């Protein structure tokens, strides 16, 4: 599952112009590998894995 949320009136805690992307759930190793892959694309150099999908 992938979800992208754009900053706006419905997301007051997001900084303007920022996005939240979710790709999962998956196990820890897969999540870390996916974040590394996405960072390698150059378009999301701050991508990271976070334990919070439950």
C-alpha positions in Angstrom: 0.0 0.0 0.0 1.2 3.5 -0.8 -0.2 6.7 0.5 0.9 10.3 -0.3 -0.4 13.2 1.8 0.2 16.8 0.6 0.5 19.6 3.2 -2.6 21.7 3.3 -5.6 22.9 5.4 -6.5 19.2 6.2 -3.0 18.5 7.5 -2.1 21.4 9.8 1.0 19.6 11.3 2.7 19.3 8.0 5.1 22.0 6.8 3.9 23.7 3.6 5.1 22.0 0.4 6.1 18.8 2.2 4.7 15.3 1.6 4.3 12.2 3.6 4.6 8.9 1.7 3.9 5.5 3.2 5.0 2.2 1.7 4.1 -0.9 3.8 3.6 -2.5 6.1 6.6 -4.8 5.8 9.2 -6.4 8.0 12.1 -4.3 9.4 14.7 -5.5 6.9 12.4 -4.9 3.9 11.5 -1.4 5.2 15.1 -0.4 5.6 16.1 -1.7 2.2 13.1 0.1 0.6 14.1 3.4 2.3 17.7 2.9 1.1 16.4 2.3 -2.5 14.2 5.4 -2.4 17.1 7.5 -1.1 19.2 6.3 -4.0 16.7 7.7 -6.5 17.7 11.2 -5.4 14.2 12.5 -5.2 13.7 11.7 -1.5 17.1 11.8 0.1 15.6 11.9 3.6 13.5 8.7 3.2 13.5 6.5 6.3 11.9 3.5 7.9 9.8 3.9 11.0 8.2 1.3 13.3 4.6 2.6 13.5 2.2 0.7 11.2 0.4 -1.3 13.8 
